Amino acid sequence: MSRSRMPALFLGHGSPMNVLEDNRYTRAWQQLGQSLPRPKAIVVISAHWFTRGTGVTAMETPKTIHDFGGFPQALYDTHYPAPGSPALAQRLVDLLAPVPVTLDQEAWGFDHGSWGVLIKMYPNADIPMVQLSVDSTKPAAWHLEMGRKLAALRDEGIMLVASGNVVHNLRTVRWHGENPPYPWATSFNDFVKANLTWQGEVEEHPLVNYLDHEGGALSNPTADHFLPLLYILGAWDGEEPVTIPVDGIEMGSLSMLSVLVG
């Protein structure tokens, strides 16, 4: 394994308020930014760009997207002006072929699933970055295979950062008062952790078949926040260490599990 190989990260991003707050999750993200090798560029995969087909941001100066409502004005006043990289976007088009990847010149930018965590890791916003969308029409195994293709970038000084939540059920969130995790949320979160380093045929991977778990559908009423993890597991070479920088379940049904490959 190349000593210069960049790590791959899945970060449980949680509430947009983490941008403004200082807590054990945001401190873990900050520590990662300080301790990991500095990348030449970042490819970020966020639950919040869930599309039909695959796109990649290809503009020089992507906008900061405030894709949420009802939060303090200070959150809307916060921007993350990281530079884009049209050259890296084109590299992704070539690398992921024959999967068609649309070069997005204006529609998207960096949503809170991406800039909301990277603002803690790299607050100076001085690392070139592109965002890759998550194709909502594809099965889970396809997303893990995409991660396998993206793994080559890690040997080019490029960090992969995926962002979502492996338990993400906002309908059951306990917004106020005591909010211990639901038993099904804890069970599914533990199931994910137990299978991070599973090896075998992609179609048989327990986390590809996550909806077979008794808590799978309740933990993920939609697939958008779970699938980004599969990109990071796909980028694992089967030998590197896989560690958990921070873990926890907030408001009963929101997992903040983060996973570091490499």
C-alpha positions in Angstrom: 0.0 0.0 0.0 1.3 3.4 -0.9 2.3 5.5 2.1 0.8 8.5 0.5 -2.6 6.9 0.0 -5.3 9.2 1.2 -7.9 8.0 3.8 -11.5 7.6 3.0 -14.2 8.9 5.4 -17.8 8.5 6.1 -19.1 11.2 8.5 -22.5 11.1 10.2 -23.5 14.7 9.7 -26.7 15.1 11.7 -28.3 18.4 12.3 -27.2 21.5 10.3 -26.7 23.1 13.8 -23.5 21.2 14.1 -22.0 24.0 11.9 -22.5 26.5 14.7 -22.1 24.2 17.7 -19.1 22.8 19.5 -19.7 19.2 20.6 -18.0 15.8 20.6 -18.9 15.2 17.0 -17.7 18.5 15.6 -14.5 18.1 17.7 -13.9 14.7 16.2 -14.3 16.1 12.7 -11.9 18.9 13.6 -9.4 16.4 14.9 -9.6 14.4 11.7 -8.7 17.5 9.7 -5.7 18.2 11.9 -4.4 14.6 12.1 -5.0 13.2 8.6 -2.6 13.8 5.7 -3.6 17.0 3.9 -5.3 16.1 0.5 -4.6 17.8 -2.8 -8.4 17.7 -3.4 -11.6 16.2 -2.0 -14.4 14.3 -3.6 -17.4 14.5 -1.4 -20.5 12.4 -1.6 -23.5 13.8 0.3 -26.9 12.3 1.1 -28.4 15.6 0.1 -27.6 15.4 -3.6 -29.9 12.5 -4.4 -30.5 12.5 -8.1 -31.7 10.5 -11.1 -28.4 9.6 -12.7 -25.0 10.7 -11.6 -23.7 14.3 -11.6 -20.6 16.1 -10.4 -20.0 19.7 -9.7 -17.8 21.1 -12.4 -17.7 24.9 -11.7 -14.7 26.9 -10.6 -16.6 28.5 -7.6 -19.4 26.3 -6.3 -22.0 28.0 -4.2 -22.8 27.2 -0.6 -26.3 25.7 -0.5 -28.4 26.2 2.6 -30.8 23.3 2.1 -32.8 23.5 5.3 -35.3 25.8 7.0 -36.2 27.2 10.4 -32.7 27.6 11.7 -30.9 30.7 13.2 -29.9 33.4 10.7 -26.2 32.8 11.7 -26.4 29.5 9.9 -27.6 31.1 6.6 -24.9 33.7 6.9 -22.2 31.0 7.0 -20.6 30.1 3.7 -17.9 27.6 2.6 -16.1 29.1 -0.4 -13.9 26.1 -1.2 -12.7 26.2 -4.8 -14.1 23.8 -7.3 -12.0 21.7 -9.7 -13.3 21.3 -13.3 -10.3 19.1 -14.0 -11.1 16.7 -11.1 -14.7 16.7 -12.3 -13.6 15.6 -15.7 -11.3 13.0 -14.1 -14.4 11.5 -12.4 -16.2 11.4 -15.7 -13.3 9.4 -17.2 -12.8 7.2 -14.1 -16.4 6.2 -13.7 -17.1 5.4 -17.4 -19.1 3.7 -18.7 -21.4 5.1 -16.1 -22.6 8.5 -17.6 -21.7 11.4 -15.3 -23.1 14.8 -16.0 -20.8 17.8 -15.5 -22.9 20.2 -13.5 -21.9 23.8 -14.3 -24.5 25.7 -12.3 -27.4 23.8 -10.7 -25.8 22.5 -7.5 -22.8 23.4 -5.3 -22.0 22.3 -1.8 -25.0 21.3 0.4 -25.0 21.1 4.2 -24.1 17.4 4.1 -20.8 18.3 2.5 -19.8 21.8 3.7 -21.4 21.3 7.1 -18.8 18.7 8.0 -15.8 20.0 6.0 -16.1 23.4 7.6 -15.0 21.7 10.8 -12.3 19.6 9.2 -10.8 22.4 6.9 -12.2 25.7 8.1 -10.0 27.7 5.8 -12.0 26.3 2.8 -8.7 26.2 0.8 -8.8 22.6 -0.6 -10.3 22.1 -4.1 -13.5 20.1 -3.9 -16.1 18.5 -6.1 -19.3 16.9 -5.1 -20.6 13.7 -6.6 -24.3 12.9 -6.5 -25.9 9.7 -5.3 -28.0 8.0 -8.1 -31.4 7.2 -6.5 -32.3 4.8 -9.2 -29.5 2.3 -8.6 -29.4 -0.7 -6.1 -27.2 -0.6 -3.1 -24.6 -3.0 -4.7 -24.0 -0.5 -7.5 -23.0 2.2 -5.0 -20.4 0.0 -3.4 -19.0 -0.8 -6.8 -18.8 3.0 -7.5 -16.7 3.2 -4.3 -14.3 0.6 -5.8 -13.8 2.7 -8.9 -13.2 5.9 -6.8 -10.6 4.1 -4.7 -8.0 4.9 -7.4 -8.2 8.6 -6.6 -6.8 7.9 -3.1 -3.4 7.1 -4.7 -3.5 10.5 -6.4 -3.6 12.5 -3.2 -7.4 12.9 -3.3 -9.5 12.3 -0.2 -13.0 10.7 -0.4 -15.5 12.0 2.1 -19.0 10.6 2.2 -21.7 12.2 4.4 -25.0 10.8 5.7 -26.4 9.0 8.7 -26.8 5.2 9.0 -29.8 5.7 11.2 -31.9 8.5 9.9 -35.6 8.5 10.8 -36.8 12.1 11.3 -40.4 10.9 11.8 -39.5 9.2 15.0 -37.0 11.8 16.3 -37.5 12.9 19.9 -36.9 16.7 19.5 -37.3 17.6 23.2 -36.6 16.1 26.6 -35.2 12.7 27.3 -34.1 11.1 24.0 -32.4 7.7 24.6 -31.9 5.7 21.4 -34.7 3.5 20.3 -33.7 -0.2 20.7 -34.1 -0.8 16.9 -31.8 2.2 16.2 -29.1 0.9 18.5 -29.5 -2.6 17.0 -29.1 -1.4 13.5 -26.2 0.9 14.3 -24.4 -2.0 16.0 -25.1 -4.2 12.9 -23.5 -1.6 10.7 -20.4 -1.5 12.9 -20.1 -5.3 13.1 -20.1 -5.5 9.3 -17.8 -2.7 8.2 -15.0 -5.1 7.4 -17.1 -7.9 6.0 -15.5 -9.5 2.9 -17.1 -11.5 0.2 -19.2 -11.1 -2.9 -20.7 -7.7 -3.2 -24.3 -9.0 -3.7 -24.0 -10.9 -0.4 -22.6 -8.0 1.7 -24.8 -7.6 4.8 -24.6 -3.8 4.4 -25.7 -4.0 0.7 -28.6 -6.0 2.0 -29.2 -3.7 5.0 -33.0 -3.7 4.6 -32.9 -7.4 5.5 -32.0 -6.4 9.0 -35.1 -6.2 11.3 -34.3 -2.5 12.0 -33.1 -1.6 8.5 -36.3 -0.1 7.1 -37.2 1.8 10.3 -33.6 3.1 10.5 -33.7 4.1 6.9 -37.2 5.0 5.6 -35.3 6.3 2.5 -31.9 5.2 1.2 -30.3 8.6 0.7 -28.5 8.9 4.1 -27.3 5.3 4.2 -25.9 4.8 0.7 -22.9 7.2 1.0 -21.4 4.8 3.5 -21.2 2.1 0.7 -18.9 4.4 -1.4 -16.4 4.4 1.5 -16.6 0.6 2.1 -16.1 0.1 -1.6 -12.9 2.2 -1.5 -11.4 -0.2 1.2 -8.7 -2.5 0.0 -9.6 -5.3 2.5 -6.4 -4.8 4.5 -6.3 -1.2 5.7 -7.5 -0.4 9.2 -11.1 0.6 9.5 -11.8 2.6 12.6 -14.6 4.6 14.2 -13.6 8.2 15.1 -16.9 9.0 16.8 -20.2 7.3 17.4 -23.5 8.0 19.1 -27.3 8.2 18.5 -29.0 11.6 19.0 -32.7 12.3 19.5 -33.5 8.6 19.5 -33.1 7.9 15.8 -30.2 9.8 14.3 -26.9 8.0 14.2 -23.7 10.1 14.3 -21.4 7.1 13.5 -18.3 8.0 11.5 -16.0 5.6 9.8 -12.4 6.0 8.8 -10.7 3.8 6.2 -6.9 4.0 6.1 
